[in-house]
């Protein structure tokens, strides 16, 4: 222990001593009834007490130094994944209790910690080898974080070098500043094996469309054989081909085009037929799930008489694959199920036709009204609220399209707007045009060289239902002119497609929706579901309770209650056994009950069977870059000797320096108390008190 005066001058020490001596001299200078030796002792006691008290007032810092030895920490991390057990011969396996034996061989001079890992790092060594995923980098990262600022002497990493999660372990190993001794498990000799190592695919496809699946197939020690690849959809074979194996280590990416013929979640099983004496058939198959969506919305185009515009409208809308147009005479309306359609287009209808469509007009179905020379204008004006046409003669006028730059409901490209302004005029009724105050006008009429405020194409929201109004006919002229001038129909198709897309947005929104966070969950993964409930104004609410029942194919049921989250619902159903499940969710809003159904799948993990040949080169690299060494399981008894001989692995002594105020040193108070007590006792005994 030593004093550190800091900002206080060291001359205060003799000053404090002088003060103590002066105080004691003043107290004991006069003749007293004490013998000289007693008097000197009392003088010394008082001088020391006053000096110490003065030092406490000055408050110098007291420096204390301690030394703490820290044993080298030896970390043992053993791979507990399935691949170690499946593909290891006895010569490449560790004997039971090897970690405890290493601990005894090292003795008390080392601090040994044992772990095992697969997807995550866990305490103690395990030999169950039941991990379904391997993340070596994550295990190294967790060890580095847990033992940061510790004296890590060595890391013993026992693994086959195969990983199917996380980053390259070599990068994470470089962050651990210690020697890494790798124990190489598994067998590096390739054995006869076929496997599907990877499948690339889009998880969704549209009904009726083709989609491509890329399969990475591998074959080892099978040169001259022929791999037979089959793909089945829900048990029905949809593809088969043979692939010739041309080398001992054969790899090939096989693109396969499949068709989405049925909507819903479709199960596709990709399989390689096993060959004779194959090491493992567990890695010969892979199952994927494609969610086939019927995303095409059906549009009903109604008319009274044929017109070349009808083909242009149908072609332009169907240029967007999400839409399908059905054309029909109003007289054939009885053969059509109106609820199948997301939107209707009324093309130049008569008064009688409008009267037949009262039910459709009173529904929430979005409508697009197109007027022309054959339109009954009074019925047209009564059927929609966006544009009113006041005409007293059967004459027509030519109206060029004049794009409105302030229109914001949706956006047309600058190229399309420029083209539309240069296309031939449409034929519109002669008269006065008035747009509703709530209407948004995309195209105005330009008559001759005069730009007017008359609407040519306008949109409006009528009590929650979207409407569009086109006040002229002759779209077929636009299509011909655009192709003649520009070689394509892009502007006309974009205008028609964007108009329909805007009108049908949210038109088919379900009042009650339940959907899982994904269609296929891995084994052991928490199943997450979401639910949304809308009131009649299509506003999200979550006041009512939402119940759900999941049922496995084996008939076992699981019931849950959703929890409220924000304005919607969420459910964490935890982990479920492997299999296919259907679910049914129920709720109610007032007197109206709602039900939503769906399905999901829990997929078995087969990641550990995709690779059978151990990667000892990875382990050799990790050991070399850290200054360690790679050993085989048969050499495990040499490990303790290597660690003891490594001069970098040694006990580290840490010097701990601490500074504290003298007033915080307890023995100073004890000394002062003892001195004062001794002085009082001696004075009392001599009769001086």
N, C-alpha and C positions, 0 to 999 in steps of 0.2 A: 504494500500500500504506500502511496506517495501523495503529496499535496500538489495541486495545480492551482495557481493563484488566479489564472484567467486575467481579467481586467484589473484585479487588485494587486497592488505592489507587494512584493515579497518582504519588504522592510517592515511590514506590519507584524511579522512573527517576533523579531527582537523587541518591537514596541510592546507587544502583548506580554512578553516575558518581563520586561522592565516594569510594566504596570503591575503585574502580579507581585514582583519583588518589593516595589514601593508600597503597595497596599499592605503586604505582610509586615514590612518594617514599621510602618505607621502603627500597626495594631500591636506589635510586640516590642517596640523600642523602649518603653518605660520599664523600670524594674518591677518585676512581678514575683510572686511567690512560687517560682518554678525553678527547677534545676536547669542548668544550661543545656543538657542533652534534650530534655523534654521541650524546652523552649525552642530549640533549633528544629525539632520534629514538627511542632505546631506551625512554626514559621514556614517550613517547606510545604506542609499540607495547604496552608492558606494561599501561598504563592502559586502553587499548581492550580488550585481551584479558580482563582481570579484570572490566571493566564488562559485557562481553557474557556472560561466564560467570555473573555475578550475575543478569543479566536472564533467562538460561535457567533459573535456579533459581526466580525469581519467576514465570516462565512466563506472560507476558501473551498475549492473543490477537492474531493478525495478520489484518487484514481486507484481502482482495484483491478487486478488481472487474474483471470482464471484460465485453466487449460483443460479442454474437453476432448478426449480421444474418441474418434468415431470409426467403428469397424467398417471394413469394406462390405458393401451390400451386394449380394449375389442374387440375381433375379432368374427364376426358372419359369419359362412359359412354354406349355405343351399344347400342341394342336389336338383338339378333341373332335374334329370333324369326321364325317363318315368315310371320306376318301382314304383316310389313313388305315382304317380297318378293312375296307373293301379291296384295296389294291396293293397291300403289303404282304410280301412273303415273310416267313418267320425270321429270316436273316436281316430284314429291314424293319423289324418291330422292336420296341423297347420292352424290357422285362418289367414286371410289376415291382413297385417299390424302388425304382432307380433314383428318384428324387430324394427319398429318405436316405438311401445309401450315400448319395453325394453329400448330403448334409452332414452325415456322421463322419465321412472322410475329411471334410473340411475342418471340422472341430469348432471350438468356441471362438476362434479368431475371426469368424466371418458371420455376418447377419444374412441368413438365407430366407427368401420369400418365394412361395410357390404359387403359380397361377396356371389356369388352362383357358383356352379360348376357342371359339368358333366364330359366330357373328359378333359376340361381345367378349370382353375379358372378365373372368370370374376367378375367385380365390381358390387355392388348393389345386393339386394335380388330379386329373380324372382320367380313367382309362375306359370309359363307356363308349367313346367314339360315336356319339349319336348326333353331333351337330350337323344341321342341314345346310349351313352356309359358312363360308370361311372368309374372314377379313383380317389378314395378317397386319396390314398397315394400321388398322384401328387398335389392335392389341398393343402394338409398339407405341402408338400415340398415347394411349391411356397409361402405359407404364412410365413413359417419359414425364407425363403430367403429375402422376402420383408421387414419383420420387425425385421431383425437381429439387435442386440444391442439396441432394443427398450424395454421399460418397458411394456412387455406384461403381463397384469394382468390375463386374462382368454381367452379361446377360446370356443365359443359355436358352436358345430358341430351338425347340424340337418340333419339326414340321416336315411335310412332304413338299413344301414350296408351292402347293396349288391353292389358289384363292379365286373366289368368284364374286367378291364384293370389295369395294374400296379401291384405293390407288395402289400404285406400284410400291411394295414394301421397301424397296431400296432407298426411296426418297425419305421415308419416315425413319428408317434405320440410321441414316446419316445425321439425323437430329439428336440421336442418343450418343452422348460423348463418353463412350466406354467401349471396351472390347466385347464383341459378340461372338459367342461360340455356338455354331449351328449344328444341330444333330439331324442328319439327313434320314428321314423316314421315307417309306414307300420304295417303289422299284422303278428305276430309270430304263429298264430294258423294255422296249415296246413289245407288246403282246397282241395277238390277233384280236382286233376289236373294231367294230363299226360304231359310229356315234353321230348324233346331231348336236353340234356344239353351239349353234346359234340360229335364231329365226328372226328376220327383220320383217315387220309388217305394220300396216296402219290398223289401229284398233277399231276403226269405224269404216264402213263402206255404205254406199247408197244402193238402195234396192234396184236391181236390174243392171247395175254397172259391173264391169270387170275390175278386179283388184289384184295386185301382184304380191306374192310372198317370196322372200329370198331365204333359201335354206342353205346353211353352211354344213355340208356333210364331210366327215372325215373317216378314213379307213387306215388301219395300221396292220402291217404284216399280212396283207390280203391281196397282194398284186396278182392279177390274173382273174380275180373274182369279179362278179357283177353285183353291184348294189341294186336291190329292187326297192324303189321308193314308192310308197302309196300314201295317198291323202284321202281321208274319209270325212264327210260332213254329217255329223249326228248319226254315225254308223253307216252311211251310204258312201261308197267309193266314188270320188269325183276326179281322181287323177292317179295315174300310174306310169312309171318310166323306169328303165334300167340304165345304170351308170357304170361304165367299165372302170375298174380300179387299175391304174397304170403304174403305180409305184408303191413302195413299202410304206411311205408316209404320204398318203394321198389326201388332198383337200380340194373341195370344189364348191363354188357358190352356184346353187341351182335356182334360177328364177322360175316360178310357176304362176301362171295366170289362172285365177279362179273367178267364178261368177257369184254375185250376191243375189241368189234367186229367191230367198225368203227373208222377210224382215224379222227382227228380233236378234237375240244373242245366239249366234251359230257356233257350234263347237267343231273345230277342225283338228283331227289327229294326224300327225305326220309321223310316219314309221318307216324304218329300214328293216327289211327282213333279215333275221340273223343268219350268220354263216357257221359252218362247222367249226367246233372248238373255239368259239368266240369267248373272250374273257368275261364280258358282262353284257347282258341284253337290257339292263335298266336304262342305259343311255341311248337306246336305239329309237326311242319315240319321244315326241314332244307334242303337247297339246296347247293350242292357242284358241282364243275366243274373239270373234269379230262381231261387233254390234252393227247389224245391218239396219240402217235407218230408211224409213219411207219418207224422205224429206220433201218429196215433190208435192206441192199444193195444187189442188185441182181448181181450175178456173172455168166458169160456165159462160160461154159467149152466145147470147140469144139474139135472134134477128127475125124479121118478117119476110125478107126476100133476099136472094143471093146478091152478093156485091163483092168486087175484087178486093175491097178493104179487109174483108173477113180473113182471107188467106194471109194477108200481110200482118194483121194483128196476131193471129195464131203463131205464125212463124217467128215474129219478133219476141213474143212472150216466151215461147219454148226455146229460144236461144239461151235462156237461163235454164239449166237442167233441173232446177228446183220446182219448175212449174209445168203443168200439163193442162192443155186447153181442150175443152169439149165444146164443139159448136152444135147448135140445135135451133131449129125453128120453134117459135113460141107455141105453135100448134101441136108440137110433139112434147110439150112440157110434162104431160101426164106420165110419160115413160121414164122420167128423170127423178132421182132421189136428191132433192135439193140440199139435204144436210151433208152430202158428201163433198160439197164444194165450199172453198174458202172465200170465194168472191164471185160476183156476177157482173157481166158487161152487157148493157142494153144498147144494141146498135140500131138506130133509126127506127124506133118502135112506133106503132100506131096507137091511137087512143084505146082501142079494144085490147091490144096486147098489154098496155099498162094496167088495165083493169084486171087482167088475168094474173098479174104479178103483184097484187096487193100484199099477199102474205110474205113474199120475199122482200118487198119494200119496207114492211113493218118490222122485219127481223133486224138483227145486229150485223147481218152480212154486209161487208163493204161493197159498194156499187160504183160502176163507172158508166156514166151516161154519155153516149156519143150521138150528136145531132147531125142532121144533113138535110138534103133537099126533100126527103120523104118523111121527115119526122113530123109528128103532130105536136106543134109547139105548145099549145095550152096544156096537154097531158105531160109534156116534157117539163114545163115550168112547175107543175104541181108535184111531180115525182121527186124533185131535188131542190135544195135550198142554196146552192152555190152560185148559180147564174140564172138571171131572168132575161128572156129574149122577147122584145116587144116588136112584132112585125105585123103589118097590115096588108102585105102583098106577097104573092108567091115568088117574087123575084129573088135572085141569089146574087151574092157578091164574092169576089175573089179576095181571100185574106192570106197574106204572107205571115209566117211565124216571126215574132219579134221576142226573143228571150229576155226575161226580166232579171237583171243582175242581183236584185235584192232577195230573190226567192231562196228560202233556207230549209225547206222541209227535207229535201235531199239534193244531191249535187250531180249535175251533168258535167262531163269534162269540157274544157274550153274548146277542144276540137269539135265535139258534137254540137255545142251551142253555135259555133261558127258555121258549121254545115247546115244546121236547121234554118238559120237566117237566110241562106242562099237557095233553099229548095223551092220548088214551084208552090203557088198558092193553093190552099184548100177552098172548097166551095162551102159558103156559109149563108144562112138566111139573111136577106136584106132587112135591116131594122136597127133598133137600139138595144145595146147589151149593158146589163148592170150586174156587177159582181157583188155578192154579199159582203158586209163589213168584216165578217170573220174569215172570208175566203182568202186563200193564198194563190196568186196568179203566177204560173210558170211561163206561159207564152201569151203575149198580147197580139192583137190583130194589126197588121200593117196593110192598109188598103191603098193600092197604088204606091205612091211615095209618101203617103200620109201615115204617120205613126199615131195610133189611137190608144185609148185606154180600154177598148173592148177586149174582154178575155177570150182567148182561143183555147187555152187549157188551164183549168183552175181546180183547186182542191178545197174541201171544207170538211169540218167535223160536225156532224149533225147528231147531237145528244149521244156522243160516244161512238158513233159509226162514221167511218171515213167515207167520203164521196169524192169522185173526180168527174169533171165535165169537159168534154171536147166538143167545141161548137162548130166543127166543120168536117166534111168528108173529103176523101181523095188521098188517103195515106198510100195507096198504090202508086200514085204519081211520085211521092217522096222516095219510095223504094227504088223505082226505076231511075229517077234522076240521080240519086246518090250513087247507084252502081255505075251509071254512065260517067259521072264526073270523078268518082273516087275509087271505083273498083270494088266497093264493099257496101254492106248495109249497116255499118256499125252505129251510126247516129240514130237511125230509126229503131234499131233493136235496143239500143241503150235507153232511149226514151220510153218505149213500151215496157221493157223489163223493169226499169226503175219505178215507173208509175205503179205497176202491179205489186212490186216488192214493197213499196211504201204503203199501199192500201191494205195489204194482207199482213203487215207487221202486227203481231200479237192478236190477229183475228181468231186464231184457234187456241188461244191460251186457256188451258184447263184451270178450273177453279181450285182444284186440289191436285197437287203433284207430289209424288214421293220418288226419290231417286238415290241410288248409292253413289258414293264418291268415285267409284269405278266399278266396272262390270265383273271383274275377276280379281279376287284377293288371294294372296299367297298364304299358304299354310302357316298358322301362327300369327297372322296379321290381324289387327283389330278391324272389325267391319264397321264402317261409318256410313250413316244414311242421313239424308236431308229431306225436309218436307216443307211445302209452301201451300198456304191457304189464302184464297182471294175472296173478298166480299163481292157483292153484285156490281160495285163500282170499280172492280178489278184493283182494289187496294189490298196490300198484304196485311193480314191479321194473324195473331197467334193466341187469341183468347181461349178457344175450345181446346180440349185435350185431344191428342192424336195417339191412337194405339196401333200397334203393328204386330203381326204374327208371322214368323218365319218358319217354314216347313221344309224339312229335308226330303229327299227322294225316298228315304227309308221310313218316312212317316212321323219322325220326331218333330215336335213343335217347340218354338221358343217365342215367348211373348214379351213385349217391351212397351214402355211408355216414353214418347219423345219428350225431350226437355226443350224449353223455349230459349231461343238465342236470337237477340235482336228482334226483328219482326217475323222471323220464321222459326223453324224447329230443327233440332239436331239430335242424333242418337249414335252413341258408341256402344255397339252390341258386343264388344269384346271379341274374343277368338271363338271360332266355330269349327267343328270337325270338317274334314275334307268331304266335298260333295257338292251337289247342285241343290239350290234352294229356290223356292218361290215365296213371295211375301204378299200379304194383303194388309193394307192400312186403312183405318176407318176414322172418321171424325164427323162432326155436324156443326152447322151454323144456323142457329134458330131451329126451324122445323125441317131444314134441308139436310139430308145425310149425304156424305161423300165417301167414295171408296177408290183406292188406287192400288193397282197390282203391278208386280214386276218379278224379276228373277235375278239371282246373282250366283256366283260359283266360287267355291273355295278350292284352289288348285294345289295339288300336292307338289312339293318342291323336290326336284331331282337334280339340283345343280351339282351335287357332289359326285354324281356318276358321269358327268360330261367329260371329265378328264381322268385318264387312268395312269398316265406316265408321270412319275414324280419329276419335279423341276429342281434338281440338285444344283444346276448352274446358278440359279437365283440364290440359293443358300451359300454357295461358294463365293459369289460376289459380295453378299452382305458381310460375310466373315472377313473377307480380304480387305474391304474398304474400312473396316473398323479396327483392324489389327488383330482380329481373333483367328479362329481356325474352324474348319468344318470337320466333323467327326461322323462316322457311321455308328449305328447302335452297338455294334460289336466292340467299338473302341470307347464306350462310355466310361469304363473304369479308368481311363487315362485323364479324364476331365479334371478331377481334383488335383492331380499333379501339375497339369498345365496352369491351373489357376494359381496354385501356390508358388510356382516358379515365375510367374509373370510379375516383373518388378513394378509395373504400373498399378498392380492391385495391392494396396497396402493400407494400413491404418493411418488416418489423417488426424492430426491434433489441431484443434481449432483454438486460437487465442481469443479470449473474450475480455475486452477492456470496457470498464464501466466507470462513469464519473458521477459522483453524487455530492451534495452539500454536506459539510461536516456536521450540520445539525441533524442530518438523517442517519448518522452513525450511532447506533444504539449504545455501543460500549463506552462512548464518551460520556453519556449521561450516567451510566453505571459507575464509571470511575469518579466523576464529580460527586455522586451520592456517597460513595464509599469514603472519599477523602473528607467530606463534610461530616459524615457520621463518626469517622475515627477522631477527627479534631474535637467534635463535641464530647465524645466519650472520655478522651484524655483530659480535657479541661474540667469535665464533671468530676472525674476521679481525683483531680488535684485541687478541687474546691474553687475553681475559677469561674464556675457558672452558678 
